[in-house]
Amino acid sequence: MKISTTYMGIKLASPLVVGASPLGDDTERARELVDAGAAAVVMHSLFQEQLDADQFSSLYLREMYADNQGQQLGFMDPSALTTSPEEYLARIQRIKRAVGVPVIGSLNGSRPGGWIRYAEHIEQAGADALELNLYAFPSDPTVSAMDVERQMLDIIRMVTESVRIPVAVKLSPFLSSLPHFAAAAQNAGAAGLVLFNRFYDPAGDGAAHASKTSEPHGENPHLQLRLYWLAVLAMHLKTSLAISGGVNSGEDMFKAVKAGAHVCQVVSAMMYRGPGAAREMLADFRNRMEEHRCDSIEDLRSRSRFEQMPDPEACERIRYMHALQRPTL
Ligand SMILES: Cc1cc2nc3c(=O)[nH]c(=O)nc-3n(C[C@H](O)[C@H](O)[C@H](O)COP(=O)(O)O)c2cc1C
């Protein structure tokens, strides 16, 4: 049985990947996670606000913070965010030397601008691939969904045309027709899609999120949402698919790959439970592969229940209806 996988054309020893976070900043920590079985590392993001030539956004945030508004709203002091771009690029080189597995840089922005040229710098620094995070929270009622999507596709096109390394796009689930946008992102040059961004409550309990135990009713809502969309996108698209969010155990990995993921990006579990989490997850994942007589990741991916469904949309409505009509505890 083999658990090697291919993500955006890059061969990886297993589907377990360290997701974008400070875990990739710390050379020692990243190496421990790789020794425990992680097959690639995604760096934390370089943010548009750090890079934009006009610096407007940073100044705005700085002012908000200076007069206490930002603190009251729970914003992080922007000066704490500013790993300089030079330091970021140097870090890519350091991590790459230290871990000996593919390293994926991350750019995070929502409006076209000068920051996009950092894709080239990240490539030149030696990153094997780039993750483009388009995190945005549109709040202007005069801007249509089509305008928002057009802008995101423009950014994807600009980035993918500026580099030779493969580019994955980290998406938000809040799109009216996710499969349509995902196909357009693929046509715009995305070699991979990462499902999904998570939205953070600064007061939230990350440790609870990383827990191995199931939530009430045995559901993990972050995982469930992603499994559904993985299964839908895997039916229609050729791009690589990554899950990010809610993968805390080997069982979660098994479900994600079965739904269509080529890789599982994990942050919270590794952050709160350390390299032991990676070892446990991989051991459990292998056991489940054996139990189900799966020879390879492709074999498991081909077992998605959605492949056999004529109308996943109708099935999802029935599943939803059953869930709501289940007797309560
Ligand atoms: C402390 C922390 C920092 C993060 N930084 C980034 C980042 O810089 N860029 C990014 O795209 N995602 C970032 N994320 C989001 C993660 O990559 C991931 O999408 C999210 O944590 C969900 O996965 P999980 O359930 O395994 O934690 C961060 C998450 C955490 C907890």
PDBQT file of the ligand as one rigid body, heavy atoms in Angstrom, charges set to zero:
ROOT
HETATM    1  C1  LIG A 401      -2.103  30.923  14.257  1.00  0.00    +0.000 C 
HETATM    2  C2  LIG A 401      -2.586  30.734  12.853  1.00  0.00    +0.000 A 
HETATM    3  C3  LIG A 401      -2.010  31.460  11.827  1.00  0.00    +0.000 A 
HETATM    4  C4  LIG A 401      -2.462  31.311  10.511  1.00  0.00    +0.000 A 
HETATM    5  N1  LIG A 401      -1.874  32.026   9.508  1.00  0.00    +0.000 NA
HETATM    6  C5  LIG A 401      -2.303  31.863   8.228  1.00  0.00    +0.000 A 
HETATM    7  C6  LIG A 401      -1.687  32.567   7.173  1.00  0.00    +0.000 A 
HETATM    8  O1  LIG A 401      -0.732  33.336   7.352  1.00  0.00    +0.000 OA
HETATM    9  N2  LIG A 401      -2.190  32.397   5.922  1.00  0.00    +0.000 N 
HETATM   10  C7  LIG A 401      -3.236  31.563   5.652  1.00  0.00    +0.000 A 
HETATM   11  O2  LIG A 401      -3.624  31.404   4.495  1.00  0.00    +0.000 OA
HETATM   12  N3  LIG A 401      -3.827  30.863   6.646  1.00  0.00    +0.000 NA
HETATM   13  C8  LIG A 401      -3.383  30.995   7.917  1.00  0.00    +0.000 A 
HETATM   14  N4  LIG A 401      -3.990  30.290   8.912  1.00  0.00    +0.000 N 
HETATM   15  C9  LIG A 401      -5.129  29.412   8.590  1.00  0.00    +0.000 C 
HETATM   16  C10 LIG A 401      -4.657  27.961   8.437  1.00  0.00    +0.000 C 
HETATM   17  O3  LIG A 401      -3.779  27.822   7.346  1.00  0.00    +0.000 OA
HETATM   18  C11 LIG A 401      -5.841  27.000   8.241  1.00  0.00    +0.000 C 
HETATM   19  O4  LIG A 401      -6.549  27.358   7.071  1.00  0.00    +0.000 OA
HETATM   20  C12 LIG A 401      -6.813  27.013   9.412  1.00  0.00    +0.000 C 
HETATM   21  O5  LIG A 401      -6.127  27.051  10.658  1.00  0.00    +0.000 OA
HETATM   22  C13 LIG A 401      -7.729  25.817   9.407  1.00  0.00    +0.000 C 
HETATM   23  O6  LIG A 401      -7.031  24.617   9.567  1.00  0.00    +0.000 OA
HETATM   24  P1  LIG A 401      -6.997  23.829  10.978  1.00  0.00    +0.000 P 
HETATM   25  O7  LIG A 401      -8.400  23.444  11.288  1.00  0.00    +0.000 OA
HETATM   26  O8  LIG A 401      -6.104  22.627  10.706  1.00  0.00    +0.000 OA
HETATM   27  O9  LIG A 401      -6.407  24.759  11.970  1.00  0.00    +0.000 OA
HETATM   28  C14 LIG A 401      -3.525  30.413  10.236  1.00  0.00    +0.000 A 
HETATM   29  C15 LIG A 401      -4.100  29.678  11.272  1.00  0.00    +0.000 A 
HETATM   30  C16 LIG A 401      -3.645  29.817  12.565  1.00  0.00    +0.000 A 
HETATM   31  C17 LIG A 401      -4.279  28.998  13.673  1.00  0.00    +0.000 C 
ENDROOT
TORSDOF 0
